[in-house]
Amino acid sequence: MIKEIQEAIECWASKPTWFTSHPIDASNLREAVSNLKKLDFPPTEVELKEAIFIRVKDLPAMLGTPNNIEKAAEEFAIKIR
């Protein structure tokens, strides 16, 4: 299931600015949420956090990148759920 979640959030979580509120990132996040709603199962917060963290943990650091990537992934999982 994590693989399907990762595919659904790829449009947002593959960008090194995934954590920002920039209009492009917000649009990508909305697209990811839309993709998640199309899955055959509703992902849990834990599954979302894991999928987000796995995808974003190795992205290049940008100015403003959260110090605690795992905590930021958890916060986004809560927000998305």
C-alpha positions as CSV (number, residue, x, y, z in Angstrom):
1,M,0.0,0.0,0.0
2,I,2.9,2.4,0.7
3,K,3.9,2.1,-2.9
4,E,0.5,3.3,-4.1
5,I,0.5,6.2,-1.7
6,Q,4.0,7.2,-2.8
7,E,2.8,7.2,-6.4
8,A,-0.2,9.3,-5.5
9,I,1.9,11.9,-3.7
10,E,4.8,11.9,-6.3
11,C,3.5,15.2,-7.9
12,W,4.1,17.0,-4.6
13,A,6.6,15.0,-2.6
14,S,9.2,14.8,-5.3
15,K,9.8,18.5,-5.2
16,P,12.5,19.9,-2.9
17,T,10.1,22.6,-1.9
18,W,7.3,20.2,-0.8
19,F,7.1,21.9,2.6
20,T,6.5,25.4,1.5
21,S,3.2,27.3,1.1
22,H,4.2,28.7,-2.3
23,P,1.3,28.6,-4.7
24,I,2.9,26.0,-6.9
25,D,3.6,23.7,-3.9
26,A,0.1,24.3,-2.6
27,S,-1.3,23.3,-6.0
28,N,0.9,20.2,-6.1
29,L,-0.3,19.3,-2.6
30,R,-3.9,19.6,-3.7
31,E,-3.2,17.4,-6.7
32,A,-1.6,14.8,-4.3
33,V,-4.7,14.9,-2.1
34,S,-6.9,14.4,-5.1
35,N,-4.8,11.4,-6.2
36,L,-5.1,9.9,-2.7
37,K,-8.8,10.2,-2.8
38,K,-8.8,8.1,-5.9
39,L,-7.1,5.2,-4.2
40,D,-9.2,2.0,-3.5
41,F,-8.4,2.4,0.2
42,P,-8.2,5.4,2.6
43,P,-4.6,5.7,3.8
44,T,-4.0,5.9,7.5
45,E,-2.0,8.7,9.1
46,V,0.8,6.3,9.8
47,E,0.9,5.1,6.2
48,L,0.8,8.7,4.9
49,K,3.6,9.7,7.2
50,E,5.7,6.8,6.2
51,A,5.2,7.4,2.5
52,I,5.9,11.1,2.7
53,F,9.0,10.6,4.8
54,I,10.4,7.9,2.5
55,R,9.9,10.2,-0.5
56,V,11.2,13.4,0.9
57,K,14.0,12.4,3.3
58,D,16.7,12.3,0.5
59,L,15.6,15.4,-1.4
60,P,18.2,18.2,-1.6
61,A,18.0,20.6,1.3
62,M,16.6,24.0,0.4
63,L,16.5,27.2,2.4
64,G,13.8,26.6,4.9
65,T,13.9,22.8,4.8
66,P,12.6,21.6,8.1
67,N,15.3,20.4,10.5
68,N,13.2,17.5,11.5
69,I,12.0,15.9,8.2
70,E,10.2,13.1,10.0
71,K,8.2,15.5,12.2
72,A,7.3,17.6,9.1
73,A,6.1,14.5,7.3
74,E,4.0,13.6,10.3
75,E,2.4,17.1,10.3
76,F,1.6,16.9,6.6
77,A,0.1,13.4,7.1
78,I,-2.2,14.8,9.8
79,K,-3.1,17.8,7.6
80,I,-3.8,15.5,4.6
81,R,-5.8,12.9,6.6
